[in-house]
Amino acid sequence: MRPLFLALALVASTLVSAQQKPSDLDKSPMDMSYWPTNFPMLKLSGKASGEPFARVIYGRPQKNGRPLFGDIVQYNTIWRLGANEATEIEFFVPVKIAGKLVPKGRYTLYGIPSENNWTLILNTDNFSWGNFSYNAKKDFLRVQVPVTKTLDSTDAFTLYFEETNLGAGLIIMWDQVKVMLPISFSKEPVSNKKK
């Protein structure tokens, strides 16, 4: 009985000493963007109600003087669109992308960059780390979008929604590269709610 007690005490003390400690600040912090822009603040101030149309959660790596596209981010290769966990986009209402109806829900967003255009992918396999477990059989939609070169360089990888005539574009910017995923909504944005 005594050896069993000693073994259990040893296991318990090992578990206590092996408890996870808080992690250091990530070099690529996680961020979140909403459509309508600043939705939580709009809701807090009474200018919006219900849920947003969409939000995106992503890791924000920094350029830090490194060569990016065609180098660290390889052309014609699947990319997680950020750092750490794969980027997730959630639609709180049905939307249309490239004429295809996308049901409300959460999707993983990947990209395949090339010099002149990118293929953006909505995938149904959520909670992935990077693109290591990417499975093309779980792709819901693929759309090709053109690359725009910017005059200014964006150091931190950035995703945000921008209003368009049909809804919003998810803007993806890093270095001197900008692409947009066009998203159309079937109703007026909640930020335009009349008082």
C-alpha positions as a Python dict, from the first residue, in 0.01 Angstrom:
ca = {
    (1, 'M'): (0, 0, 0),
    (2, 'R'): (288, 233, 90),
    (3, 'P'): (463, 204, -255),
    (4, 'L'): (131, 287, -425),
    (5, 'F'): (89, 596, -203),
    (6, 'L'): (445, 710, -280),
    (7, 'A'): (389, 662, -654),
    (8, 'L'): (66, 864, -643),
    (9, 'A'): (236, 1139, -442),
    (10, 'L'): (520, 1153, -695),
    (11, 'V'): (274, 1179, -988),
    (12, 'A'): (76, 1452, -808),
    (13, 'S'): (389, 1658, -732),
    (14, 'T'): (505, 1622, -1093),
    (15, 'L'): (167, 1744, -1222),
    (16, 'V'): (172, 2045, -988),
    (17, 'S'): (522, 2145, -1095),
    (18, 'A'): (438, 2090, -1464),
    (19, 'Q'): (137, 2324, -1469),
    (20, 'Q'): (129, 2546, -1770),
    (21, 'K'): (272, 2891, -1714),
    (22, 'P'): (146, 3206, -1888),
    (23, 'S'): (297, 3240, -2231),
    (24, 'D'): (513, 3529, -2343),
    (25, 'L'): (365, 3795, -2569),
    (26, 'D'): (326, 3641, -2913),
    (27, 'K'): (534, 3797, -3191),
    (28, 'S'): (229, 3767, -3418),
    (29, 'P'): (-63, 3875, -3198),
    (30, 'M'): (-416, 3761, -3271),
    (31, 'D'): (-657, 4028, -3397),
    (32, 'M'): (-1022, 4051, -3499),
    (33, 'S'): (-1207, 4266, -3753),
    (34, 'Y'): (-1583, 4305, -3790),
    (35, 'W'): (-1832, 4406, -4055),
    (36, 'P'): (-1978, 4653, -3982),
    (37, 'T'): (-1648, 4804, -3876),
    (38, 'N'): (-1616, 4849, -3499),
    (39, 'F'): (-1936, 4649, -3442),
    (40, 'P'): (-1880, 4595, -3066),
    (41, 'M'): (-1849, 4973, -3014),
    (42, 'L'): (-2157, 5038, -3232),
    (43, 'K'): (-2354, 4790, -3023),
    (44, 'L'): (-2227, 4936, -2696),
    (45, 'S'): (-2332, 5287, -2803),
    (46, 'G'): (-2679, 5169, -2917),
    (47, 'K'): (-2610, 5228, -3289),
    (48, 'A'): (-2637, 4857, -3374),
    (49, 'S'): (-2830, 4560, -3246),
    (50, 'G'): (-2824, 4187, -3299),
    (51, 'E'): (-2515, 4033, -3454),
    (52, 'P'): (-2261, 4163, -3705),
    (53, 'F'): (-2263, 4037, -4063),
    (54, 'A'): (-1910, 3897, -4044),
    (55, 'R'): (-1589, 3886, -3846),
    (56, 'V'): (-1241, 3755, -3912),
    (57, 'I'): (-990, 3628, -3652),
    (58, 'Y'): (-626, 3609, -3756),
    (59, 'G'): (-262, 3623, -3648),
    (60, 'R'): (-65, 3936, -3746),
    (61, 'P'): (296, 3859, -3841),
    (62, 'Q'): (533, 4153, -3898),
    (63, 'K'): (741, 4217, -4208),
    (64, 'N'): (1043, 4336, -4006),
    (65, 'G'): (1244, 4414, -4321),
    (66, 'R'): (1215, 4057, -4453),
    (67, 'P'): (1138, 3969, -4816),
    (68, 'L'): (785, 3829, -4810),
    (69, 'F'): (599, 3729, -5126),
    (70, 'G'): (784, 3481, -5340),
    (71, 'D'): (1019, 3417, -5046),
    (72, 'I'): (883, 3361, -4691),
    (73, 'V'): (531, 3338, -4836),
    (74, 'Q'): (592, 3114, -5135),
    (75, 'Y'): (404, 3163, -5459),
    (76, 'N'): (156, 2895, -5571),
    (77, 'T'): (158, 2730, -5228),
    (78, 'I'): (-124, 2714, -4972),
    (79, 'W'): (-86, 2979, -4698),
    (80, 'R'): (-275, 3025, -4369),
    (81, 'L'): (-321, 3402, -4434),
    (82, 'G'): (-137, 3520, -4126),
    (83, 'A'): (47, 3339, -3849),
    (84, 'N'): (-13, 3064, -3594),
    (85, 'E'): (-372, 2931, -3613),
    (86, 'A'): (-530, 2941, -3956),
    (87, 'T'): (-741, 3250, -4021),
    (88, 'E'): (-1111, 3204, -3943),
    (89, 'I'): (-1396, 3400, -4099),
    (90, 'E'): (-1747, 3380, -3960),
    (91, 'F'): (-2064, 3490, -4136),
    (92, 'F'): (-2362, 3562, -3913),
    (93, 'V'): (-2597, 3578, -4215),
    (94, 'P'): (-2590, 3400, -4550),
    (95, 'V'): (-2367, 3582, -4800),
    (96, 'K'): (-2263, 3548, -5163),
    (97, 'I'): (-1905, 3519, -5281),
    (98, 'A'): (-1834, 3493, -5654),
    (99, 'G'): (-2206, 3432, -5710),
    (100, 'K'): (-2214, 3132, -5476),
    (101, 'L'): (-2438, 3128, -5168),
    (102, 'V'): (-2233, 3078, -4851),
    (103, 'P'): (-2446, 2970, -4551),
    (104, 'K'): (-2393, 3146, -4222),
    (105, 'G'): (-2125, 2978, -4016),
    (106, 'R'): (-1752, 2964, -3950),
    (107, 'Y'): (-1495, 2884, -4217),
    (108, 'T'): (-1118, 2865, -4231),
    (109, 'L'): (-972, 3109, -4484),
    (110, 'Y'): (-663, 3014, -4682),
    (111, 'G'): (-484, 3172, -4974),
    (112, 'I'): (-263, 3065, -5261),
    (113, 'P'): (-69, 3379, -5356),
    (114, 'S'): (95, 3442, -5690),
    (115, 'E'): (246, 3759, -5829),
    (116, 'N'): (-64, 3885, -6014),
    (117, 'N'): (-357, 3710, -5843),
    (118, 'W'): (-446, 3503, -5540),
    (119, 'T'): (-681, 3211, -5495),
    (120, 'L'): (-878, 3258, -5173),
    (121, 'I'): (-1032, 2947, -5018),
    (122, 'L'): (-1316, 2894, -4769),
    (123, 'N'): (-1263, 2558, -4601),
    (124, 'T'): (-1498, 2381, -4359),
    (125, 'D'): (-1225, 2227, -4138),
    (126, 'N'): (-1209, 2473, -3848),
    (127, 'F'): (-965, 2504, -3558),
    (128, 'S'): (-653, 2431, -3763),
    (129, 'W'): (-304, 2540, -3670),
    (130, 'G'): (-145, 2691, -3977),
    (131, 'N'): (-204, 2498, -4295),
    (132, 'F'): (-40, 2177, -4176),
    (133, 'S'): (-368, 1982, -4171),
    (134, 'Y'): (-520, 2155, -4476),
    (135, 'N'): (-751, 1920, -4665),
    (136, 'A'): (-862, 2039, -5011),
    (137, 'K'): (-1155, 1794, -4996),
    (138, 'K'): (-1308, 2021, -4730),
    (139, 'D'): (-1293, 2333, -4950),
    (140, 'F'): (-1633, 2500, -4973),
    (141, 'L'): (-1534, 2767, -5223),
    (142, 'R'): (-1235, 2893, -5420),
    (143, 'V'): (-1222, 3235, -5585),
    (144, 'Q'): (-943, 3409, -5774),
    (145, 'V'): (-884, 3778, -5700),
    (146, 'P'): (-638, 4026, -5854),
    (147, 'V'): (-336, 4170, -5673),
    (148, 'T'): (-301, 4546, -5635),
    (149, 'K'): (44, 4689, -5561),
    (150, 'T'): (40, 4966, -5300),
    (151, 'L'): (274, 5265, -5277),
    (152, 'D'): (315, 5231, -4901),
    (153, 'S'): (436, 4916, -4730),
    (154, 'T'): (222, 4758, -4456),
    (155, 'D'): (448, 4613, -4186),
    (156, 'A'): (185, 4416, -3989),
    (157, 'F'): (-28, 4168, -4184),
    (158, 'T'): (-374, 4328, -4191),
    (159, 'L'): (-730, 4211, -4258),
    (160, 'Y'): (-1028, 4445, -4246),
    (161, 'F'): (-1369, 4493, -4405),
    (162, 'E'): (-1441, 4784, -4638),
    (163, 'E'): (-1786, 4888, -4759),
    (164, 'T'): (-1873, 4824, -5124),
    (165, 'N'): (-2190, 4877, -5332),
    (166, 'L'): (-2298, 4516, -5272),
    (167, 'G'): (-2180, 4467, -4915),
    (168, 'A'): (-1816, 4456, -4811),
    (169, 'G'): (-1477, 4353, -4931),
    (170, 'L'): (-1241, 4169, -4699),
    (171, 'I'): (-916, 4355, -4757),
    (172, 'I'): (-591, 4160, -4716),
    (173, 'M'): (-275, 4373, -4698),
    (174, 'W'): (90, 4306, -4628),
    (175, 'D'): (409, 4461, -4758),
    (176, 'Q'): (306, 4635, -5083),
    (177, 'V'): (38, 4380, -5172),
    (178, 'K'): (-338, 4421, -5142),
    (179, 'V'): (-617, 4184, -5244),
    (180, 'M'): (-991, 4195, -5176),
    (181, 'L'): (-1245, 3917, -5126),
    (182, 'P'): (-1581, 4062, -5244),
    (183, 'I'): (-1875, 3966, -5021),
    (184, 'S'): (-2236, 4059, -5092),
    (185, 'F'): (-2506, 4075, -4829),
    (186, 'S'): (-2878, 4045, -4885),
    (187, 'K'): (-2977, 4321, -4643),
    (188, 'E'): (-2865, 4663, -4524),
    (189, 'P'): (-2573, 4674, -4278),
    (190, 'V'): (-2674, 4713, -3913),
    (191, 'S'): (-2450, 5021, -3886),
    (192, 'N'): (-2705, 5208, -4101),
    (193, 'K'): (-2982, 5145, -3849),
    (194, 'K'): (-3218, 5444, -3828),
    (195, 'K'): (-3279, 5593, -3484),
}
